[in-house]
Each structure stands twice: as C-alpha cells, then as structure tokens.
Amino acid sequence: DQQVKQNSPSLSVQEGRISILNCDYTNSMFDYFLWYKKYPAEGPTFLISISSIKDKNEDGRFTVFLNKSAKHLSLHIVPSQPGDSAVYFCAASDRRSTLGRLYFGRGTQLTVWP
Amino acid sequence: GAGVSQSPSNKVTEKGKDVELRCDPISGHTALYWYRQRLGQGLEFLIYFQGNSAPDKSGLPSDRFSAERTGESVSTLTIQRTQQEDSAVYLCASSLGQGLQETQYFGPGTRLLVL
C-alpha cells in the first residue's frame, strides 16, 4: 500500500520557469517530509525538508509547501535550470512510532530544457 | 569527507544463489538504513540499525533477507536463495542518529540482477 504518492511520473519545464512537483500522502501520522533528488547511477541526495508544524520552508531556489488538511506537499523550483534535471522523490516519516524510517513515493522525472 | 560507500556496484547472480551486499556508512553515523528500489517503484524500507539497539527489521520482505551490522560501522545485507523478484537497486543510507530531524545520506547503491 503506497502511503506516499507522486502521481506525475514526469514533468518537462523550460529553463527559467517554475517547476512544481507534487506529492500526496495518506498517513495522517506523518510529521516530517523530505524531498530527495537522484541522478542516474547515484544514490538520492537530500534537497529540502519540512516539519508538520510548518507550512512552508525555503532554501534558495527551492521551496516546499505543506497542506496538512489536504495531505499534500509540493516542491517549487524557481528558476529552473538544466542541472535540475533528475528524478525527485518525496518522502515522509512518522518519527514518533517509526523513528528514522522513510516512506518514499515513486519519483517524478524532471526535465529542464534550454 | 567520504560519503556512504557500497559494494559491489553491480551484481549478477543466478536464481537460488546467495548474495552479500556491503555498506560502509559515514564515519560517526550511528544510524544505518537499507532500502531497495525495484524498477519503476519508489524506495522501499528494509531494515534500520541504531547504535546498540535491536534493529527494526519490519521492512524485510521474507526470511531469505537478513542484515548485520558490526558495531557502528560496516553493514552486510544477505539475500539467500535469490529469486528474480529480488532484482533491484539496494541502497544504504546513514545518519548521525542523534535526533528526529536528521538527514539520511545515501550511497550509490548495488544493482542486483537475478537471472
């Protein structure tokens, strides 16, 4: 049973525009959310995270928004750059009962074209 | 400093054989995780080690899977009597293990193909 869902397997955006990657979750106990970026033949690298007590976290060109009532989060990349082309994974954890264990979505392949 | 390393990077084996996958976490990281990613799927949690505590094995898919960790260093994931459905990328991650909001750092993975 997929508790974290990324319903868009791919997204194509022009350089300089905004990329919006979406993620939905079903477990209301999740209290910590992360985005990882993965290039081919490499392990995922941490990008940005957000705690459930916040609704927004920003780091440079990357902003994550959390809507707890809708069980939805999104990653905004502004402006998008060709080097951002990668697979982006959304992940969540319920730190109180499953400390450290992450639940991942299936990923969204982002392609940023010049 | 050095990141998480895994070996081998690729492994091809025949159905029914046993395989051993190795993970070297970042020095000083007390928490270590194993995940796998099957084709077209997200990362699936397998097992979690934290210091000297009993590991969380709740993600292991069958008793053919086992893992060990020597102290706070190397971990080995063993798959016995491999099946074709075991084909996946096996990823190891480590973290400091000192708090709830911790980044997990991933290795490059071992690509396992069971023929």
Interface residues (C-beta under 8 A of the other chain):
Chain A: Q2 V4 Q6 Y32 L34 Y36 A41 E42 G43 P44 T45 F46 S49 S51 F89 A91 R95 T98 L99 G100 R101 L102 Y103 F104 G105 R106 G107
Chain B: V4 A31 Y33 Y35 G40 Q41 G42 L43 E44 F45 Y48 Q50 D56 S58 G59 L91 A93 S95 G97 L100 Q101 E102 T103 Q104 Y105 F106 G107 P108 G109
